[in-house]
Amino acid sequence: MSGAGAAPAGATEEASTEPLGLWEGIGVEIEYAIVDAATLDVKPVADRLLAAALGLAPGGPGAFEPGDVDRAPLAWSNELALHVIEMKTAAPVASFVGLAARFQDSVLEIAELLDGLDARLLPGGMHPWMDPRSELALWPHEFTDVYRAFDRIFGCSGHGWANLQSTHVNLPFRGDEEFARLHDAVRLVLPLIPALAASSPVLDGVLGPALDNRLLAYRDNARNVPSVGGGVVPERVRSRSHYREAILERIYADLRPMDPEGVLRHEWVNARGATARFSRGSIEIRVIDSQECIPSDLAVAAAAVAAVRGLSIVEPMPDDEVLLDVLDRTVRLGRTALVGDAAYLERLGFDGGRPRTAGDVWAALAEPVLSDPTVPELHGPLRTIMDRGPLAERIVAALGQVAPSRARLREVYGALCDCVEAGEPFTD
């Protein structure tokens, strides 16, 4: 959720077991906001939710230390903000087959537990009217030294830390050759993902400057230490050691004056849009806004994975400036963003002779998911995105005005709450 991973402080820099190779598994993490059932204001009760799921008595900070909730093959947890709940695969799974039903079971159980707290789940990449300066409550239990360090150095009372919900996808690699291939392919696909995944058009109660305002906020949340976030699109690297030298060690060195104890000296402090997680033996894609329901979340994730898989051997790579330009366009415009660089289009498998919209590019890149008979539950949500635009575009159409009333916002976002519980795409 936060710009940096905010992972447990004990995380190591190397995988403790033999890592999976390319395409031998996937990991998925999905975050939703917890809101008041009546007002839809953020409600910081993630610890009470986890305590209830674990059968623990709720209390104040330090009264209990709720850990991950085991719902094999999933787990539930929290990171940094007390109004966010994360559902995740507890270990890599073989594929997306059957995963939507597993996640939806967790959604329904969480919804039932939240009902006892007069709360519900709100999907989407950002809460539409949260004031992070007054409404952020940091997680007060384990790993507070990490969260306090983030807050002290970066100031977490802003949208870029307090008001972000995303879907993360972890793809494994084994050895330097697979790592470099996978990292290159992820770099190519990453700038296009907002055209599918943008779901955060509203912040501070009005339409923001982009369809994916979450990524605008994410991009700037560590601006006082620029090396932490880079340019969202990660730099090209040749190997794991090159990555550590060019990216991680530079971040650690820049943070040292502000973090002399090394509390944040871990790979998860890296806030690029795709990060090497050597402790897992994977690369984590972080630019996917959370969607309106589990099937939509997984449809977007599956399309991104299919696109990466189709581009695992790519040479030469486009210039960084090209990738950053495409990302900026898709963040702001979604599927209508124009992709015009001929070399980039050719690397994606298209004739570079004419520009194409990001939507046209995805129509081809996502085809492996739409033609996969093993995941029929993802076909409808993905077609909805292809035909009617990413969720942000549909939210804007439903609101119908730049500065909608709070009543209209509650109506539309209440419908999104209904979508996540029903497991159905938003089509209003």
N, C-alpha and C positions, 0 to 999 in steps of 0.2 A: 504494500500500500504506500509506504513512504518512499521518498526518492531513493534512499539507500535501503538495503534489504532489511535492516533492523533485525537481523537474525540473532539467535542466541550467542552470547559473548564467547561461549566455549567452542564455537565452530572452528574446525581445522582447515588447513589450506590444501590438504590432499585427501582423496577418497580413501576411506579406511578398508574398503573391500575392492576386489577386482571390478573395474567399471564395465558397464555394458558398452557394446560397440554401436556404431551408427545404425539407427532404425531398429534396435533391439528392445526399445521401450520408450515410454513417454511419462512425464509427470505434469500434472495440471493443478493449479491453485486458483480459486475463484473467491473474490471478496465482494461482500455486500454490506451496505450500511444498515444499522439498526436505528429505527425511528419510532417516535411515539405513535401509537395506533390512531389517535384522534387528530393530532396536529401535523403529523409527519415531520416534526422537528427532530433533529438527531437526538438519540437517547443513549447515553454512555453506560450501557449495562452488559457489555460483552462478558465481563467477569462473572456477573450473576447468571448469565446464560450458561457459561461453561460450568460453573459450580452446580447449577441445577442438573445439567447433563451428567455430571460426575457423582451426583448424590451428596455434595458437600453443602454445609450450611453457609449462606452468604454472610459477609461481614465487611469491615473497612479494610483499608490497605494493610497488608501484613497479616490479616486474620486468617487467610487461607491462600494457598499458592496453586491455583488451578492450572494444570498442565494441559497438554493436548488431549482432546476427547477421541477415543478410539472407536471408530465406526468402520472397521475393516471392510473393504480395502481403503477407506477414507479416514481422515482425521480432521478435527476442527481445532482452530487456534485463533490467537489474536496477535497483532503486531502494532505497537505504538499507540494508536488512537482507540479509545475505549468504546467507541460507537461502531466499530467494524468487526465483523466476524469473517474468518477465512475457512473455507472448506478445501481440502487438498487430498490428492492421492498420497497415502502414507509411504508408499514405495512405488517405484516405476511399475507401470502396467504395460501389457503387451501392445494394446491398441485402444482406439476409441470405442470398440465394440462393447455394448452394454454399459458404458460408463455413464451415460445420461440418466439411466434409471437409478444407478447407485447414488449419484449426486442428488437427484430429485427426492430420494428417500430421506436424505439428510435435510434438504430444504423443508420438507413436511414436518420432520421431527423438530427442527429448529423453530418453525412457525408455531408449533403447538407449545413449545416451551416459552416462546416470546409472548404468546397470548396471556400467559400467567403474569407477565411483566407489563401488560398493556402496551406492547410493542409489536413491530412487524419488520420484515425485511424490505429494504428499498434497493432495487438494482440500479445499474447505470454507473458511469464513471465518476460522477460528482454529485453531491447533494446540491439541489438547485438554489437554496437560499441560506445555507449554513454560513454563519459568521465565525470563521476560525479563531478570530482574536478573542472572542468571548465564550465560544462553545466547545473548544477543544479540551478534552480530558485525556491526559496521557495514561497509559497502562500503569497502574500503581503497584504491581506485584513483582514477579521475577524479571530480571534483566533491566531493572530501572536505571542501573548505571549507564547502560547503552543509550536508553531513550533520553536520559538527562544530558548526556554528552551531545547527542544530536541537537537537542533543544538549545543547549548553551552555545554551540558553535554556529548552528544554522538558523535558529529561531523557528520552531515548529508551528507557531500560531499563524500560519498562512495556508492558502489553498494548496500549495505545492507539497505540504506535509500532512495537513489535517484533513483534507477533503479530496481524497483520491481512492477510488476502488478500481482494481484491475484484475485481469486474468493473466497469470504467468504460465508459460509452457517451457518445460525442461526437456532438452533433447540430448541424449548421451553420446559420448565419443570415447574411443580407446586409442591413446597414443597421439603423437604430434601430427601425423599425416591426416588422421580423421578430424582432429581438432581444427586444423587450418582449413580443411575443406568445408567443414560445417560452419565455421565462423564466417568464411567468405560468402556462403550461400545465405546465411542469416542476414548479413549486411546488405545483400541485394534485395531481399524481400521486405526487410524492416520498414523502409520508407513508404511502402505501399499499404501497410496494414491499417492505418487509420481510415483508408477509403472503405474498408469493411467494418471496422470496429468502433468508429467514432460514436460515442453515446453521451457526450457531455457538453451540450450546446448552451446550457444555462448555468450561470453562477451569479451570486449576489442578487438573485431574483429577476435578472434580465438576460436576454440573449447575449452571449459573449462574442468576441471577435472571430471565433472559429467554431467548427463543428466538434472539434476535439480540444476543448479548453483544458482538459486534464493534462494533455501532453504539453500545452503551453506552460502550465504551472509547473509541471514536472521538470521541464527543461531548465527552469530558472531557480529551482528551489535550493541549489547549492552554489549560487552565483558568487558568493564570497570566497569559495575555493573552487575555481573553474575546473580543475582537473578531476574533481569528483564526478561530475556529470558529463564532461567532454561535450560533444555535440549531439548527444543522444545516439546517433549512429556511431558505433565504436570504430576506432582506428584499425587498419588492417595489420595483422600480425602473422608471423611465419611459424610460430611454435608456442608451446606453453611457457617456456622460459622467456621468449620475446615478449609475451603478454605481461608476464610479471614485471619485467624490466621496464617496458614502455608505458604500462598503464598502472599497475598496482603499486609499484615502488614509487612512482611519481606522486600518486595520491597520498601514500603514507608519509612521504617527505613533506608535502605541502601541509598536511594536517599536524605534523609533529609539534610545531610551536603552540597550537591550540589544544593538542591532546598528547601532552608529554608522557602520560601513563600508558598510552597505546590502547585505550579502551576500544577505539574504532579501527584498530589495525587488523582488519580482517577483510577477506575478499568481498563480503556483502556490503561494505561501505561504497563500493563502486556503483554509481547510479546511472550508468549508460542504459540505453534502451534494450540492449542485450549484453549479458555479463557472463563471464566464465565462472562457473561454480565448481572449482577443482575439488572441493570437499564432497561433491556429489558426482563428479565425473561428467558434468553436463554443461551446456550453454542454456541460459535462461532468457527467454524472450519476454520483455516487460512492457511492451507498448500497446497491449490490447486492453481497451476499456472494457469493464464488465458490461454485460448485455442485460436484456430484460428477463431472461429465463435461462435455465440450464441448457436446454437444447441449442439456443442461440449462442451461448458462451462456447459450447463445444463445437458448434458448426464453424465459428470463426477460428477457433484454435486448430481444428482439423484442416481448414483451408490453408492456414499459414504453414502448418507442417507439410502439407502436400506440396505447396509451392517451394519450400526449402528443399524438400527431398528431390524435386525435379531439377534443382540447380546445384547439386552437390559437387559438380566439377565445372568450374567456370574460370576462364582465363582469356584475356586480361580483365581486371576489374575496372569499373568506371571510376573517374575521379571522385574524391570525397565530396567536392562541391556539388556534383550532380546528385549524389544521394541525399545530401542535406537539402537541396532545392526541392526534390521530389517530396521529401518528408514535410517540408514547410507547406507545400501545396496541398497535400492530402489532409494534413492537420486542419487546414482552414476550409477546404472545399469538398473534402470527401471524394466520392466517386466521380465527380465532374472535373477533378484536377487533371490538367493536361500533362502527359508524359511525352516530352519531345526529343530528348537526347537519343540520337540514333544508336550510339554504341551501347547505351543502357538497355534500350529495347532489344537489341540483338542479343545481349547477354541473357535477357529474359526469354529468348526464343522467338522473337517477333522480327518481321521485316522492319528495319529502322528507317525506311524511306518516308514514313509519314507519322506525325504525332498520334497518340491514342489517349483516350481518357483512362484514368485509373480503373474505372468500372469495366471498360473493355478488356483491360489487361487481366483483371480478376475473373472475368467470364471464362478465360482460358485456363488460368492458373488453378482455379477451384474445381475444374471439371472432374479431376480424379475423385473428389468427395461426392459430387453429385451423381457419379456413375458407380459408386461403391455400394453394392447391394447389402453389405453387412452393417451399414449405419443408416437405415432408412429414416430414423427419427431426426437425423440432421439435415435431410434433404429440404424439407419444407422451410425451416428457418433460414437456411442458406439461400434458397430461392427468393424468400421475402427480402433479404438484404440485396440480392442482385436486381430484383425487379423494382423495389420501392425505396432502396437506399439504406444506408446504415441507420441505426436507431436514432442517432442525432437528427438526421433529416426528417424522420417520421415524427419525432417530438416537436420539432420546429413547425411542421405542417399542422399538427394537432393543436398547438398553442395559438397559432394564427396571428401573433403580434409580437413586436420586439420587447415590450415591457408588459407582459401579462400580469393580471391581478394575482394576488396570492391565492384567491379562491380558484382561479383557473389552473394555476400551477398545482395546487393540491388535487384538483380533479384529474389532471393528466398523470401526475406522478403517483396518485392513488391507483390509477389503472395499471401502471407499471408494477406496483406492489401486487396487484391481482395476477399479473402475468407471471411473476416469479413463483407464486404459489401454485398456479395452474400449470406451469411448465409450457406456456404457449407464447408465441411471438406477439409483439405489439403491432397492430395493423390499423388502428384508428387514424 
